[in-house]
Structures are given as structure tokens and as C-alpha cells.
Amino acid sequence: MDFSLVNRTKQINISELDLFNNTNMSTDITERIRQRMSELRLKSIDIVNTVKVSKSTVSMWINGTSKPNGQNLLNLAALLEVDPSWLVSGKSETRKIESNATMLGGFDTWDEHTDLGDDEIELPFFIDVQLAAGSGMSDMFERRGPKLRFAKSTLRKAGVVPENAACVKVAGNSMEPVLPNGSVVGVSTAETAVVDGDMYAINHDGLLRIKLLYRLPGGGIRLRSYNSTEYPDETYTVEQAEVIRIIGRIFWYSVLR
């Protein structure tokens, strides 16, 4: 497998993975939560039972005194049938969930002594290669950790070829509230054709980054960060984009808490 994200030299330079700015967000996200609750005819108890949080927590979300983050945000967005990006900022390209990146929740780890189920397959987990959510990292050494267990049927549904996929960690807090520090992403290196709005791992002139990608007329490309306040869109012409190589599509992510 030509997994360029990890199969490189011993030292790897990694750029930032940007996410939403958390500033002055509560009021807007509160309005969107209320809007979707009304549209879906959901009550507070439905959120309590599905997201697995307390009644007081839901009350604070609805009243705007606090906001969901991490796993709670992802679970809430799934219940409300919206993209987490839209729920947080209202700036997503689409409100409804349409992204090919899937949040599958927790997972189990195992070693070579653990038997696989009939519908299970293992993907390598490179624990010492991290996609930095901040100022960047260096001196990261590639080392495989425990395998991550996936259902074959789930990967087929996502169009992922196991031989061309691996998982790595995200470090830093600029991916919050969607992906907190310590989250894990799966990269499908067989998928390098840009689908507007999907998330990709890229090699940007030697730096490893994760961005939402969009095609531009004339062969250019636009890189978008969720934290658009601190990290505005980056637009590159076809000539400038020659230093950008798409490593693969992010087909899965999980929040570890």
C-alpha cells in the first residue's frame, strides 16, 4: 500500500488542521438546535435519551448558556440530521448530512492474538504519526500501534479498499468542537479525486494537512478550514496547486474522550 501519509522518512513535518472558532457561538448554535427540534418535532427528553446527557445539560444548550462539543456535538448533529459544521457555524455548504466522512463512534483495538469476526477486518493505526491541529509538528516517527477493527460491510458502504486505508491521530485543539485533541481519522489513499466539500489529507509542499477541498474553474483548488475566522480560505491557481498532492479522502473519524 502506497500510504504516503506515513510511509515517508523518519522525520515528518506536519501542518495545521483547522476548525471552528469557539468564540461567540452559543447564541447561533442555540437557534439552530431549536430550529431542528421544531422541524423534527423533538423534545428535550429525546436529546437526553439519544445523546446520553443530563436534562440540565440539554437545558443549557437550548437556553444558550453552554454549547455541545466533541462526541456530544456529533451525536446531537446525528439526531438533528444535520452536518456538525452547519450546527456549529451555519456556514457549511449543506445543512443536511451528505459528507462521505462518517463518524462511527468508538472502536476496539486488538493485537495479532485477537481473532477477527466474520465481518471484521483490521486497519493499521500509526500512533506516532499525527495530523497536527495547531502550529505543526516535527520529529514524528512512524510506528504502528494496535490495529483498529472495522466491519467489512461498513467499509464497503463507504467505498473504502482496506489495503489502501490506515488511521492516524489528530493532535491539538483547533479542530474543536468537531474533532478534539486525540481524535482519530481514517484515510483512504485510493480516493484522490476531489469531491467538493469533502475532507482530504494533503501534502502541501512537504507539509501534511487536512482541509475541505473545492475545485475551481481552470483547474485551481480552494482549501477551507472550519475555523474560517482565524484561517480564511486558501485559493490556488492550477500552477500554484502543483505543490499540492492529495494523499487521500478522510472516510471516517472518531472522537476519543
VOGUFI-622809 format. One line per field, with one value per residue (C-alpha): residue number from 1; x, y, z; residue in three letters. Coordinates in Angstrom, 2 decimals, decimal comma, m for minus. Layout:
% VOGUFI-622809
nupa [NUM / ...] .
px [X / ...] .
py [Y / ...] .
pz [Z / ...] .
kolvex [ALA / ...] .
% end
This chain:
% VOGUFI-622809
nupa [1 / 2 / 3 / 4 / 5 / 6 / 7 / 8 / 9 / 10 / 11 / 12 / 13 / 14 / 15 / 16 / 17 / 18 / 19 / 20 / 21 / 22 / 23 / 24 / 25 / 26 / 27 / 28 / 29 / 30 / 31 / 32 / 33 / 34 / 35 / 36 / 37 / 38 / 39 / 40 / 41 / 42 / 43 / 44 / 45 / 46 / 47 / 48 / 49 / 50 / 51 / 52 / 53 / 54 / 55 / 56 / 57 / 58 / 59 / 60 / 61 / 62 / 63 / 64 / 65 / 66 / 67 / 68 / 69 / 70 / 71 / 72 / 73 / 74 / 75 / 76 / 77 / 78 / 79 / 80 / 81 / 82 / 83 / 84 / 85 / 86 / 87 / 88 / 89 / 90 / 91 / 92 / 93 / 94 / 95 / 96 / 97 / 98 / 99 / 100 / 101 / 102 / 103 / 104 / 105 / 106 / 107 / 108 / 109 / 110 / 111 / 112 / 113 / 114 / 115 / 116 / 117 / 118 / 119 / 120 / 121 / 122 / 123 / 124 / 125 / 126 / 127 / 128 / 129 / 130 / 131 / 132 / 133 / 134 / 135 / 136 / 137 / 138 / 139 / 140 / 141 / 142 / 143 / 144 / 145 / 146 / 147 / 148 / 149 / 150 / 151 / 152 / 153 / 154 / 155 / 156 / 157 / 158 / 159 / 160 / 161 / 162 / 163 / 164 / 165 / 166 / 167 / 168 / 169 / 170 / 171 / 172 / 173 / 174 / 175 / 176 / 177 / 178 / 179 / 180 / 181 / 182 / 183 / 184 / 185 / 186 / 187 / 188 / 189 / 190 / 191 / 192 / 193 / 194 / 195 / 196 / 197 / 198 / 199 / 200 / 201 / 202 / 203 / 204 / 205 / 206 / 207 / 208 / 209 / 210 / 211 / 212 / 213 / 214 / 215 / 216 / 217 / 218 / 219 / 220 / 221 / 222 / 223 / 224 / 225 / 226 / 227 / 228 / 229 / 230 / 231 / 232 / 233 / 234 / 235 / 236 / 237 / 238 / 239 / 240 / 241 / 242 / 243 / 244 / 245 / 246 / 247 / 248 / 249 / 250 / 251 / 252 / 253 / 254 / 255 / 256 / 257] .
px [0,00 / 1,41 / 0,31 / 2,22 / 0,87 / 3,05 / 5,43 / 7,99 / 11,30 / 11,63 / 11,04 / 7,72 / 6,71 / 3,01 / 0,92 / m2,21 / m5,68 / m8,06 / m11,53 / m14,25 / m13,56 / m15,43 / m15,97 / m19,50 / m21,07 / m23,64 / m26,50 / m26,34 / m25,96 / m28,86 / m31,09 / m30,13 / m30,75 / m34,18 / m34,91 / m34,16 / m36,00 / m39,05 / m38,73 / m38,29 / m40,79 / m38,22 / m38,47 / m35,69 / m36,18 / m35,43 / m32,00 / m31,44 / m32,22 / m30,34 / m27,28 / m26,98 / m26,62 / m28,45 / m31,60 / m29,68 / m27,11 / m29,82 / m31,47 / m28,22 / m27,81 / m31,34 / m31,02 / m27,65 / m25,67 / m23,39 / m22,80 / m22,21 / m18,76 / m16,79 / m18,74 / m21,89 / m21,84 / m21,51 / m24,27 / m26,54 / m25,92 / m26,77 / m30,03 / m30,89 / m29,95 / m27,55 / m23,88 / m21,93 / m20,34 / m23,74 / m24,82 / m21,75 / m21,34 / m24,21 / m21,58 / m21,50 / m22,14 / m25,11 / m27,22 / m28,16 / m25,60 / m24,20 / m20,47 / m18,76 / m16,77 / m18,59 / m18,38 / m18,68 / m18,19 / m15,86 / m13,90 / m11,96 / m8,24 / m6,54 / m3,27 / m2,22 / m3,55 / m7,15 / m9,43 / m11,40 / m15,11 / m16,55 / m17,45 / m14,37 / m11,12 / m8,14 / m6,65 / m3,22 / m3,12 / 0,02 / 0,17 / 3,32 / 2,15 / m0,15 / m2,06 / m1,40 / m4,36 / m2,28 / 1,15 / 2,57 / 4,76 / 8,08 / 10,27 / 7,34 / 8,45 / 6,25 / 5,31 / 2,30 / 0,25 / m2,66 / m4,94 / m8,38 / m11,34 / m13,86 / m16,81 / m16,17 / m19,73 / m19,13 / m16,01 / m17,76 / m20,60 / m18,08 / m16,29 / m13,03 / m10,48 / m8,87 / m5,48 / m5,43 / m6,53 / m4,98 / m5,72 / m3,80 / m4,38 / m5,21 / m3,30 / m4,20 / m7,41 / m8,11 / m10,32 / m12,72 / m15,59 / m15,93 / m12,62 / m11,00 / m7,39 / m6,78 / m9,40 / m8,61 / m9,21 / m9,19 / m7,60 / m8,47 / m5,46 / m7,24 / m9,58 / m7,77 / m10,36 / m11,80 / m15,45 / m16,36 / m16,75 / m15,18 / m12,23 / m8,84 / m5,33 / m2,91 / 0,82 / 1,23 / 4,80 / 6,10 / 3,58 / 0,83 / m2,53 / m6,24 / m8,63 / m12,02 / m11,30 / m13,19 / m12,41 / m12,13 / m12,58 / m9,38 / m8,01 / m7,40 / m8,27 / m9,66 / m8,70 / m11,22 / m10,79 / m13,69 / m12,24 / m12,72 / m12,28 / m8,66 / m7,93 / m9,60 / m10,00 / m6,83 / m7,20 / m4,59 / m4,37 / m3,58 / 0,08 / 0,21 / m1,62 / 1,19 / 2,82 / m0,37 / m0,73 / m3,87 / m2,97 / m6,49 / m10,04 / m10,97 / m13,63 / m14,05 / m13,35 / m13,95 / m13,80 / m11,98 / m12,90] .
py [0,00 / 3,37 / 5,23 / 8,46 / 9,92 / 7,61 / 5,75 / 8,53 / 9,35 / 9,05 / 12,74 / 14,15 / 17,79 / 18,33 / 21,45 / 22,57 / 21,08 / 23,98 / 24,05 / 26,29 / 29,29 / 28,77 / 32,49 / 33,93 / 30,75 / 29,81 / 32,02 / 30,95 / 27,26 / 27,53 / 28,93 / 26,11 / 23,47 / 24,89 / 25,15 / 21,49 / 20,35 / 22,18 / 20,80 / 17,23 / 17,66 / 16,61 / 17,29 / 17,78 / 14,26 / 12,91 / 14,56 / 13,28 / 9,71 / 9,70 / 11,83 / 10,39 / 13,65 / 15,07 / 17,15 / 20,12 / 19,86 / 19,89 / 22,82 / 24,80 / 24,01 / 25,19 / 28,30 / 29,25 / 29,11 / 26,38 / 24,57 / 20,93 / 19,83 / 16,71 / 13,47 / 15,20 / 17,57 / 14,72 / 12,71 / 15,74 / 16,57 / 12,98 / 13,17 / 16,51 / 15,11 / 17,92 / 18,35 / 19,25 / 22,09 / 23,67 / 23,18 / 24,96 / 27,83 / 27,80 / 28,16 / 24,62 / 24,13 / 21,99 / 21,71 / 18,09 / 15,35 / 14,43 / 14,10 / 10,82 / 11,17 / 9,15 / 9,42 / 5,83 / 6,36 / 4,23 / 1,24 / m1,66 / m2,27 / m5,62 / m7,34 / m10,31 / m12,71 / m11,50 / m13,37 / m11,39 / m11,83 / m12,95 / m9,37 / m7,74 / m6,52 / m4,72 / m1,41 / m0,21 / 2,55 / 4,69 / 6,03 / 8,11 / 9,94 / 12,78 / 15,31 / 18,48 / 20,67 / 23,73 / 25,08 / 21,91 / 19,09 / 17,55 / 14,66 / 12,27 / 8,69 / 6,21 / 3,28 / 1,06 / 0,59 / m1,73 / m2,42 / m0,84 / m3,10 / m2,20 / m4,05 / m5,11 / m4,11 / m0,61 / m0,11 / m1,45 / 1,00 / 3,83 / 2,63 / 2,05 / m0,56 / m1,86 / m2,32 / 1,42 / 2,72 / 3,50 / 5,52 / 8,30 / 10,62 / 14,32 / 16,43 / 19,90 / 21,78 / 23,83 / 21,00 / 21,52 / 21,31 / 18,65 / 16,84 / 17,37 / 16,57 / 12,83 / 12,13 / 9,52 / 9,75 / 7,15 / 7,98 / 6,22 / 6,72 / 5,23 / 8,25 / 11,33 / 12,85 / 15,95 / 15,89 / 19,44 / 19,82 / 16,51 / 16,37 / 15,23 / 14,67 / 16,54 / 17,00 / 20,75 / 21,32 / 18,89 / 19,72 / 17,27 / 18,93 / 18,17 / 20,51 / 20,65 / 20,84 / 22,55 / 22,60 / 25,94 / 26,84 / 26,44 / 23,66 / 25,63 / 24,47 / 26,02 / 24,82 / 25,51 / 25,32 / 25,03 / 27,85 / 30,38 / 33,33 / 32,51 / 30,53 / 32,04 / 30,10 / 29,49 / 29,74 / 28,39 / 28,59 / 25,48 / 26,49 / 27,15 / 23,90 / 21,87 / 21,66 / 20,20 / 16,44 / 14,75 / 11,82 / 10,55 / 11,18 / 11,18 / 8,46 / 8,14 / 9,91 / 9,17 / 11,31 / 9,84 / 11,15] .
pz [0,00 / m1,00 / 2,08 / 1,62 / 4,84 / 6,90 / 4,56 / 4,34 / 6,01 / 9,76 / 10,36 / 9,21 / 9,14 / 9,67 / 9,19 / 10,96 / 10,87 / 11,44 / 12,90 / 14,10 / 16,26 / 19,52 / 20,13 / 20,38 / 19,12 / 21,76 / 20,61 / 16,96 / 17,71 / 20,17 / 17,45 / 15,08 / 17,73 / 18,42 / 14,71 / 14,04 / 17,17 / 15,90 / 12,36 / 13,61 / 16,46 / 19,01 / 22,73 / 25,24 / 26,55 / 23,06 / 23,21 / 26,76 / 25,76 / 22,44 / 23,13 / 26,66 / 28,54 / 31,55 / 31,42 / 32,81 / 30,01 / 27,34 / 29,08 / 28,94 / 25,23 / 24,49 / 26,66 / 25,20 / 28,46 / 27,09 / 23,82 / 22,86 / 21,79 / 20,99 / 21,00 / 22,28 / 19,31 / 16,84 / 18,50 / 18,62 / 14,96 / 14,02 / 15,97 / 14,36 / 10,94 / 10,13 / 9,35 / 12,54 / 10,57 / 9,96 / 13,54 / 14,88 / 12,43 / 9,95 / 7,21 / 5,87 / 2,16 / 3,11 / 6,20 / 5,85 / 6,38 / 2,98 / 3,60 / 2,85 / 6,06 / 8,69 / 12,46 / 13,63 / 17,34 / 19,40 / 18,29 / 19,73 / 19,49 / 19,40 / 18,60 / 16,49 / 19,12 / 18,88 / 16,49 / 13,94 / 13,44 / 10,11 / 9,16 / 10,65 / 9,19 / 10,66 / 9,57 / 10,67 / 13,25 / 13,08 / 16,61 / 16,16 / 13,04 / 14,00 / 11,95 / 13,88 / 14,79 / 15,54 / 14,72 / 13,23 / 14,44 / 13,57 / 14,67 / 14,49 / 13,91 / 12,13 / 14,32 / 14,02 / 17,12 / 17,74 / 14,80 / 14,61 / 14,00 / 11,28 / 9,81 / 6,22 / 5,34 / 6,71 / 4,61 / 1,51 / 2,05 / 2,32 / m0,82 / 1,04 / m0,06 / 3,16 / 1,50 / 0,78 / 4,16 / 7,52 / 10,64 / 12,34 / 15,29 / 15,38 / 17,88 / 19,11 / 19,79 / 16,67 / 15,35 / 18,24 / 18,68 / 15,99 / 16,49 / 19,87 / 20,63 / 20,40 / 17,75 / 15,11 / 11,35 / 8,63 / 5,27 / 2,02 / m0,26 / m3,26 / m3,38 / m4,60 / m6,95 / m5,34 / m4,37 / m3,38 / 0,36 / 1,36 / 3,74 / 2,48 / 3,75 / 1,51 / 1,11 / 0,67 / m0,45 / 2,17 / 4,89 / 5,82 / 6,29 / 6,37 / 4,60 / 2,96 / m0,76 / m3,57 / m7,29 / m9,05 / m12,72 / m14,71 / m12,54 / m9,36 / m5,88 / m2,72 / 0,78 / 3,51 / 7,26 / 9,66 / 11,74 / 8,96 / 11,32 / 12,11 / 8,96 / 5,88 / 2,66 / 0,64 / m3,12 / m5,52 / m9,29 / m11,31 / m11,37 / m7,64 / m6,92 / m8,45 / m4,99 / m3,51 / m3,69 / m2,42 / m0,18 / 0,30 / 1,45 / 5,12 / 5,17 / 8,92 / 12,16 / 15,80 / 18,90 / 21,87 / 25,32] .
kolvex [MET / ASP / PHE / SER / LEU / VAL / ASN / ARG / THR / LYS / GLN / ILE / ASN / ILE / SER / GLU / LEU / ASP / LEU / PHE / ASN / ASN / THR / ASN / MET / SER / THR / ASP / ILE / THR / GLU / ARG / ILE / ARG / GLN / ARG / MET / SER / GLU / LEU / ARG / LEU / LYS / SER / ILE / ASP / ILE / VAL / ASN / THR / VAL / LYS / VAL / SER / LYS / SER / THR / VAL / SER / MET / TRP / ILE / ASN / GLY / THR / SER / LYS / PRO / ASN / GLY / GLN / ASN / LEU / LEU / ASN / LEU / ALA / ALA / LEU / LEU / GLU / VAL / ASP / PRO / SER / TRP / LEU / VAL / SER / GLY / LYS / SER / GLU / THR / ARG / LYS / ILE / GLU / SER / ASN / ALA / THR / MET / LEU / GLY / GLY / PHE / ASP / THR / TRP / ASP / GLU / HIS / THR / ASP / LEU / GLY / ASP / ASP / GLU / ILE / GLU / LEU / PRO / PHE / PHE / ILE / ASP / VAL / GLN / LEU / ALA / ALA / GLY / SER / GLY / MET / SER / ASP / MET / PHE / GLU / ARG / ARG / GLY / PRO / LYS / LEU / ARG / PHE / ALA / LYS / SER / THR / LEU / ARG / LYS / ALA / GLY / VAL / VAL / PRO / GLU / ASN / ALA / ALA / CYS / VAL / LYS / VAL / ALA / GLY / ASN / SER / MET / GLU / PRO / VAL / LEU / PRO / ASN / GLY / SER / VAL / VAL / GLY / VAL / SER / THR / ALA / GLU / THR / ALA / VAL / VAL / ASP / GLY / ASP / MET / TYR / ALA / ILE / ASN / HIS / ASP / GLY / LEU / LEU / ARG / ILE / LYS / LEU / LEU / TYR / ARG / LEU / PRO / GLY / GLY / GLY / ILE / ARG / LEU / ARG / SER / TYR / ASN / SER / THR / GLU / TYR / PRO / ASP / GLU / THR / TYR / THR / VAL / GLU / GLN / ALA / GLU / VAL / ILE / ARG / ILE / ILE / GLY / ARG / ILE / PHE / TRP / TYR / SER / VAL / LEU / ARG] .
% end
